Amino acid sequence: METIKSELKNKIKDNKLVENLFLSFQKISEEYISQKPIELLQNTGLFIESVMRVTEHLVEGHHTSLEAKFDLDTCIKRLEGLKGNEGLRIHVSRLSRAIYDFRTRKKSVHLKATDPEVIDANLIFNVCNWILIEILKESGILGSEEAISMLHTRKIPLVQTVGGILRTTNPKLSGTQRILLLLYSTPEGITPEILLESTKIKIKNRDHLSKNLRNLESRDCLHLLPDHKWTLFGQGFIEAEKIINKYSKI
């Protein structure tokens, strides 16, 4: 991702803007994982203004400077009137407007009263994730496919990709806990072969893995898909999030 960020800086010619884009997205991701929806909402303003400035540049070849006042509605209206990339001009613009409106309305309702519900945070995080993926996809930067693949995977602090293999990062995790976190991070599911490779520090062979998987399935935590991938189901999401909350605070 650092390489992609550097390439985007070269393309946009505004280091601070690109840093704002990635920093605000990182903050949104952190607050999503920490289940702090108010803080998540507070970081969407910088993200959306950064997104739209970058979108301006990718569509028009220039953007509103960070020193200048930014009018979101004027920017969106102008972009929609142009020709060219609809993904950026239309979809990114309109989703950005929706998030901006959502942030303003929800902040006024909840900030001093009750936190926004988790479903609100899920919506905002996933839309922001889609927006950043679309920007990278349409940027024309070499290697952006790998960054997009990483963004498409749920980011949790206890899972990292090493050499193309997902691994958990806390040695205290049991084999069962590792399975839950790996599947939580990969909504499309994981094959038994990849799960075994990813958990081999704790789970020594396929029989051991199968025993763990069947045990989790009997507890309504996992489901076996038609393509023979395992995915989280029902109680599995709750169990995975308990693990995240416990070990992310250590």
N, C-alpha and C positions, 0 to 999 in steps of 0.2 A: 504493500500500500504506500510506503514511503516513496518508492520509485514512481508510482502513478501520481502521487502528489507533486513530485518534482517535475514530471512531464507536464502536468496541468499548469503549473506555475510558468513554465516556458511558453505555453500556449496562450495563457491569459495575460501574462506580463504584469501580474499584480500579486506578489507573494502574500501580502497581508490578507487579501480577499480569499485566496485559496486556503490559507491557514484558518481563517474564520469558518469557512465551509466545513473543513474536516474537524476542527475543534468543537464546533457546535454539534455536529453529528455524534462525535464521541461522547459529549456530555449527555445528549439525548439517550444514547445507548446505555450509558452508565446509570442514569436515573431510571430507565426502564427496567434494567436488571435489579436495581436496588429497590424497586417498587416505590418510587417517590414521584407520583404523577404530577404534583404541583411543580416540582423542580424541572421535570421533563417539559411541561408546558412553558416554563419561563425561558428555556433554551431554544424554543422553536422560532422566536422572533429573529434572532441572529442567523439561524439556519436558513429561514425562508428568504431574508434579504440577501444573503450570500448566494443562495441558489439562483435567485432571479438576476442578480448581477452577472453571474457566470453564464446563465442562459442568454442574457443579452449579448455577451461576447461571442458565444458559440454561434448565435444566429446572425448577429449584425457585424461582428468583428471589432466591437468596442462596447464599453459598459459604463454605467454611472459610477463616478469615482466615490471612494469611501468618504471623502470629505463633503460631497454634495448630498443634499436632502434626497431621500429615495421615496418616490411615490409609486406604491405597488400597483394601484389600479391603472395609472397612466402607462406604466411599463407593460402590463398584461394586455391592455387594449392595443398598444402599438404593435406588440409581437403578434397578436392574433390577426392583425391586418396585413401582415407580411406573407410572403410565400416561402415554402421550404419545409423544413423539418417539423412535422405536426407533433411528434413526441415531445419536443422541447417547447415549441410555440404554444401548443394547445394543452396537452395533458399535464406537463410539468407546471405551466402557469396556473391552470385551473385548480389543480391539487394544492398548489402553494397557497392560493387564495383561500381555499377551504380550510387548510390548516391554520392560516392566519386568523380567519374568522372564528374558528373553533377555539383557538387559544384565547382570544379576547373575551368571548362569551363565557367560556369555562372559568377563566381566571376571575372574572367579576362575580361569578356565582359561588365558586368554591374556595377561593384563596383564604378567606378568613372564617370559613365555615367547615364544610366537609370536603375531604379530598375527592377529586374526580374518581369515578369508578375505574377498576382495572381495565374494563373494556375500552374506555376512552384512551388510556395509555397504549393499549394494544393497537388501536386504530392509528393513532398519531405516529407511533414508532414504525409501523409497517408502511405507512404512506411515505414517511421521510426516507425509509430504506429504499422504497421503490424510486423515489425522486432521484436519490443519489446514484442508484444503479443506472437510471435512464441518462443522467448526465455523463457518466463514465462511458456508457455504451455509445453515445452519440459524439463523444469528444474526439474520436479517431486516434486515441492514444494506443500505441502498441502495448500489449500485455494487460489491457484493461479487462479482458475476459476472466483472468484469474482473480482480479480484485472483485469483479462482479460475482463470481462464484463464492468468494469468501463472504461478501455482504449478504448473499442469498441464504447463507447458513446463519441460524440464530447465534448471536454472539453472547457467550456466557464466560465469566472470568475463569472457570475451571476447565475449559476445553480449548485446545489450540491445535492447529494443523502443522505437522512436522513432516516434511518430505512427502506431502500429499496424503498423509495418514492422520486422522483425528486421534489426539491423545488427551487424557486428563492430566492435570498438573499438580494434584495434591496426593502425596504418597499414602496419606491416611485413608483414602477412599477404598472401600471394599469393591470386590468385583461387581456385585449387584449395583452399587452406587455408580460405578463407572459406566455400566450399561445404560442406566437411566439418564445420566448426563449426556452421553454421546447421542442417544436417540432424541433427547430434548433439543440438542443443537442441530439436528438434521431432520426437518419435518418430512422429507420425502422418504425416510426410512433407510436402514442399513442392512446389508446382507450379513449372514452369520460369519462368512469368511473375513469380512472387514472388521466386524466386531471382535473376532478372535485376535486379529492382528493389533487392534487398538487397545485390547485389554490383557495382552499376554503377560504383563508383569504380575497380574493377580490370577488370571484364568489360564491354566496351563495347557488345556487341550479341548477338543471339540465336545467331548462328552461333558466336561465340566461346564462349558458354555451352555450346552443344551439344557442341562439341569437348572442353571440360573434363569434361562429364558422361559422354560416351562413353569418354573416357580412364580416368576413375575406375571406370566400369562394367567395363571390360576388366581392371582390376586387382582385381576382386571387392570393390570398396569400396561400390558403390551398386547399388540395384535399383529398377526402374521398376514402380510399383504399377498395378493395373488402372484406378484413377481418375486415372492420368497424373501422380501425384505421385512424386517421387523420395524414397527413404529410404536410410538407411545399411544396409550389409550386410557381413557377414564382416569383412574386413580394414579396412573403413571405420571401425569403432569403435576399433580399435587406432591407426589413423593420427590420428583426431581427438583421442584422449586423449594421444598424444605431443605434439600441438600445444598442448593445454591445459597440460600439465606444463612445456613449454618456455617459453611466453610468460606464464604466470601467475606465474612466479618473477622476471620482469624488473621 
